[in-house]
Amino acid sequence: MDLSTGIAYMKEANYEEAAKVFTDYIEEHPKEPEGYINMANLLRVLGDRERAVVFNERAIELDKDATTAYYSLGVLAYEDEHFQEAIKRFLTAQQKGLADADLFYMLGMSHYQLGSLAHAQANLSRAHELQADDPEIAFQYGLCLAQQDQLGEAEALFIEVLKQDSTHADAYYNLGVIHLSSERVEEALKCFDLALTNQEDHLLAGNAKRVVEDALNKG
């Protein structure tokens, strides 16, 4: 049985069968890093983070150029909010040859969490270039631009997100904030309403709508 079978089981959330496939593969191919990498990904999904690290590190022992193992260690570090460590792992993966949208997205998000917005923008921009049809990449890139007052570019990205995913409440909210900043009050209210339509408990949109409506009533 090959690894693709285990990966298929993972996608179906059949984790027990996936674990059997990966375990058998490791027993049959103990010197091949791919089995350890896939088992590490499964362990991460199951919340066994310590063993996920161990399996990724074993993969790197077997192949110092195992880019996906470095990337996986970066994701684990990011999820544990060890953002500097995450950046280190992602950069190692990049130096070893990984250059896909996911890598640049995670690098960008790590820098964003540290407040390094220029670095975040550069990496999120590259991720968006590589995978323009991913609404979450476009949204986070737009958010990064908005944080730096590049509102025209951010607005275009939020509109792009909504073309791809018309239920994206956070994109409606942030588009509303941009409308409000340029005194397009009616457009802003429409966006806040659409955010709440798609996510009833969207606190920021609810608060923004109340503030705007109170101001209009007093006016």
N, C-alpha and C positions, 0 to 999 in steps of 0.2 A: 504493500500500500504506500502511495507516495504522499508528499506533503500537501499537494493540492487538494487531496481528499480531506485532510484535517482542516485546511483553510476553509473549505466549503462547509464543513460541520460548524466551524466557528461562526461563519456568516449566518448560519441557520440557528445560532445560539444553542447548538447541541454540543455543549462544552465537554461532557463526559466522553463522547466518542472522539472529539478532537484531541483530548488528552491522551487517549489510547493510541491514536495514530502517531502523534508526536513522540510519545514514549517509545513505541515500537521502532520508529525511525531512528531515534537517538541510540537505541540498543544495537540496531543493525549498522548504523553509520556514526560511531562515536567520535570520529575525527572530522566530521563535517559540521560547520557552524550553523547551517540553515535550520537544522532540527532544534538547536538550542534557542535560536532567535524566535522561531515560531512558538515554542513552548513559553518563552518569556512574554510574548505578546498575549498568549492565553492567560498566563498567570496575572498579568497586569489587569486584564478584563475581569478576572475573578477576584481582584483586590489583594492578591498575594504579592505585594510589592517587593518585599525583601528577596523572595526567591526569583522574581522577575529580574532583579538586578544581578543576582548570581548567575542565572542562565545567560544573560547578555554578556557578562564579563567572561564567562566560559567561551562564548562564541569568539570574543576578541582574542582570547588566548590562542585559539585555534587559527584565527585569521585576523591579523592586526589591521587589515583593510576592510573588515566587515562593517560597511557604512551603516547598514540598517540597525546594527547593534548599538553603535554610538548614538544614532538618532533615537532609538527606543530609550536609551539611558537618559537622553535629553528630555524626552517627554515625561519620564518618571520624575526627573528633577523638577521640571516645570510644574507638574501636578502637586508636588510637595512644596511649591513656592520657593524653591532654591534656584532663583532665576539666573544668577551668575554661573552656577554649575551647569544649568541647562544650556546657556550660551556657549560655554566651553565645549560641551558634548556636541552641540549642533555644528560648531565651527570645525571640530575635528572631522565630523561626518562630511562636511563640505570639502575640507582639505583632502579627504580620501576619495572624493569624486562624486558625492551626492549633490544634486543640484535641481531638485524638483520643487514644485510649488509648496508642498507640505513643509519641507525644510525651511524655506524662506518665510513662510507664514509663522512657523513656531519661533524662528529667530526674531522676527518682527514683534511677535507677542511678548517674548521674553524681554526685549528692550523696552517695549511699551510699559510693561509692569514695573520696570525700574525707572521709568520717567525719561528714558533716553529717546525722545520722540524723533529726532533726526535719523537715528539708526533704525528705529521702528519703521519710519516712513520708507526708507530706502529698501528694506527687506519686504515690507508689505506691498510696495509698488512692484517689486520683482515677482512676488507670488501672484499678484493680480495679472501681470503680463503673461505668466505661464499658464494661469488657469482663470481666465476672465469669466467663465461661466459658474464660478463658485460664489454664491451670494454671501457666505460668511466671510470669505477673504475680502470681498468688495466692501462689506459693511465695516469690518475692523480697519481697513485702509481709510475709509471715509471718516471714521471716528478719530483716527490719528490725525488726519488733515484738519478736521474741525477743531481739535485740541490746539492746533497751531494757527487758528484763525484763517485757514485757507478754505473759506466757506463756500466759494463758488465751486471749487473742485469737489469738496465734500458733498455738496448738494447733488451734483451730477452722479456721484457714486451711490448715494442713497436712492435716487430715482432708478438707477441701474439695478440695485438690489431688489426694489419693489417690482420691477419688470420680470425679474427671475422668480421672486417669491412674494406674491401679493398679500401674504399673511404675516409678513415680518414686522411685528409690532414695534420693535426697537428702531427700525428704519423709519417708520412713520413718525415716531416720537422725535427723533433727531432731525428729521426733515422739518417738522413743526417748529422746533427750536430755531432752526436757521431762518424759516419764514418770519418768525417773531422778531429775530434780531434785525431784520430789514423792514419791520413794521407791516408785514403782510399778515394782518391779524386773522382775517377770515380763512386764508389758506392754512394758517397755523392751527386754528380750531378744527378744521376738517381733518388735518393730520392727527391731532390728538384724539379726535373721535374715532378715526380708523384704527389707531393703536389700541384703543379700549375695545373696539368691536372685535379685534383679533386676540386681545388678551385683557379680559375684564378686570384683572387685578393689577394692571400696569400702573403702579403707584405714581411714577414720575409724570406720566401722561395725565392721570387723574388730577394730580396737584396742579400741573401747568394749566389745564383746562379751567379749573376753579379760579386760579389767580387771574387769568385773562378775562373770564366772564365777570368776576367781581369788579375788575377795573372798568370794564365796559358798562356795567350797571351803575357804577359811581359816576362815570363820565356822563 
